[in-house]
Amino acid sequence: QFQLMESGGGSVQAGGSVKLACAPSKRINVGTSTYCIAWFRQAPGKEREGVARIDTDGDHTYYDYDASLKGRITISRDNAKDTVYLQLNNLTAEDTAMYYCAAGPGFICGVVAIPPRRFSRWGQGTQVTVSS
């Protein structure tokens, strides 16, 4: 069993960038283990939405985003640090949300628009607030 811990959020000016990190509470050997690590976000009054996913034993990344995010986000992993990152660039007020990472079995990573309930482990979230 492990927990997930997000970090890297904060208050950012519009047009700026953040790099969020998701690390497990104990080493799960990102790079050789078979998990799907996903980033979701939830803005006030809105449903939690998927942003990106990465499998931990291959080189597959998946993006579930609308046109407003295209070209502005990148999911990546650092095997040595056992950490998954989400880079968001050119932030706008619409990116203000709580960002969560979640872990599920590796085979679900390829599912399009996978719902949050398919992920069994969640972090507490990290808040990103974008001001103009």
C-alpha positions as CSV (number, residue, x, y, z in Angstrom):
1,Q,0.0,0.0,0.0
2,F,1.2,3.5,-0.7
3,Q,-0.1,7.0,-0.6
4,L,0.4,9.7,-3.2
5,M,1.6,13.2,-2.4
6,E,1.3,16.1,-4.8
7,S,3.4,19.3,-4.6
8,G,4.3,22.3,-6.7
9,G,1.1,24.2,-6.7
10,G,0.7,27.8,-5.6
11,S,-0.4,31.2,-6.9
12,V,0.9,32.0,-10.4
13,Q,0.4,35.0,-12.6
14,A,-1.4,34.5,-15.9
15,G,1.1,33.4,-18.6
16,G,3.3,31.7,-16.1
17,S,4.1,28.0,-15.6
18,V,4.0,25.4,-12.8
19,K,5.5,22.0,-12.6
20,L,3.5,19.7,-10.3
21,A,5.0,16.6,-8.8
22,C,3.4,13.4,-7.7
23,A,5.4,11.1,-5.5
24,P,4.4,7.9,-3.7
25,S,4.9,7.5,0.1
26,K,7.1,4.5,-0.5
27,R,9.1,3.5,-3.6
28,I,7.0,1.9,-6.3
29,N,9.8,1.8,-8.8
30,V,8.2,4.1,-11.4
31,G,9.8,2.9,-14.5
32,T,9.4,-0.9,-13.9
33,S,6.2,-1.2,-12.0
34,T,2.8,-1.5,-13.7
35,Y,0.8,1.5,-12.7
36,C,-1.1,4.1,-14.5
37,I,-0.5,7.5,-12.9
38,A,-3.0,10.2,-13.8
39,W,-3.5,13.9,-13.1
40,F,-6.9,15.2,-12.6
41,R,-8.1,18.7,-11.8
42,Q,-11.2,20.1,-10.2
43,A,-12.3,23.7,-10.4
44,P,-14.8,25.1,-7.9
45,G,-18.3,24.0,-8.8
46,K,-17.1,21.7,-11.5
47,E,-16.6,18.0,-11.9
48,R,-13.2,16.4,-11.6
49,E,-11.7,16.1,-15.0
50,G,-8.8,14.0,-16.3
51,V,-5.8,15.9,-17.7
52,A,-3.1,13.4,-18.5
53,R,-1.9,9.9,-17.7
54,I,1.4,8.0,-18.0
55,D,2.2,4.3,-17.6
56,T,5.0,3.6,-15.3
57,D,6.7,0.7,-17.1
58,G,6.6,2.0,-20.7
59,D,6.9,5.2,-22.6
60,H,3.2,5.9,-23.1
61,T,1.6,9.2,-22.3
62,Y,-2.1,10.0,-22.8
63,Y,-3.8,13.4,-22.7
64,D,-7.5,13.9,-22.0
65,Y,-8.0,17.6,-22.5
66,D,-10.0,20.0,-24.3
67,A,-8.7,22.5,-26.9
68,S,-7.8,25.0,-24.1
69,L,-5.0,22.8,-22.8
70,K,-3.6,21.5,-26.0
71,G,0.1,22.3,-26.4
72,R,0.3,23.7,-22.8
73,I,0.8,20.5,-20.7
74,T,3.3,17.7,-20.5
75,I,3.3,14.7,-18.3
76,S,6.6,13.0,-17.6
77,R,8.3,10.8,-15.1
78,D,11.6,10.6,-13.3
79,N,12.5,7.0,-12.6
80,A,15.3,7.9,-10.3
81,K,13.1,10.1,-8.1
82,D,10.1,7.8,-8.5
83,T,8.1,10.8,-9.4
84,V,5.6,11.8,-12.0
85,Y,5.3,15.5,-13.1
86,L,2.8,17.7,-14.8
87,Q,4.1,20.8,-16.5
88,L,1.5,23.5,-17.3
89,N,2.5,26.5,-19.3
90,N,0.9,29.8,-20.3
91,L,-1.5,29.5,-17.5
92,T,-4.9,31.3,-17.6
93,A,-7.5,31.9,-14.9
94,E,-9.4,28.8,-16.3
95,D,-6.6,26.6,-15.1
96,T,-7.3,27.6,-11.4
97,A,-8.2,24.3,-9.8
98,M,-7.1,21.6,-7.3
99,Y,-4.8,19.2,-9.1
100,Y,-4.8,15.6,-8.0
101,C,-2.7,12.6,-8.9
102,A,-4.1,9.1,-8.8
103,A,-2.8,5.6,-9.4
104,G,-4.5,2.7,-10.9
105,P,-3.5,-0.6,-12.7
106,G,-1.3,-0.1,-15.7
107,F,-3.8,-1.5,-18.2
108,I,-6.3,1.3,-17.8
109,C,-3.9,4.0,-19.1
110,G,-5.0,3.5,-22.7
111,V,-8.7,3.9,-21.9
112,V,-10.1,7.2,-23.4
113,A,-11.7,9.5,-20.9
114,I,-11.3,7.1,-18.1
115,P,-13.4,8.1,-15.1
116,P,-11.9,8.9,-11.7
117,R,-13.5,5.9,-10.1
118,R,-11.1,3.6,-12.0
119,F,-8.2,4.9,-9.9
120,S,-7.8,3.4,-6.4
121,R,-5.2,5.7,-4.9
122,W,-5.4,9.4,-4.7
123,G,-3.3,12.2,-3.3
124,Q,-4.7,15.1,-1.2
125,G,-4.3,17.5,-4.1
126,T,-2.3,20.7,-4.7
127,Q,-4.0,24.0,-5.4
128,V,-3.1,26.1,-8.5
129,T,-4.4,29.6,-8.5
130,V,-3.9,31.8,-11.5
131,S,-4.3,35.5,-11.2
132,S,-4.4,38.1,-14.0
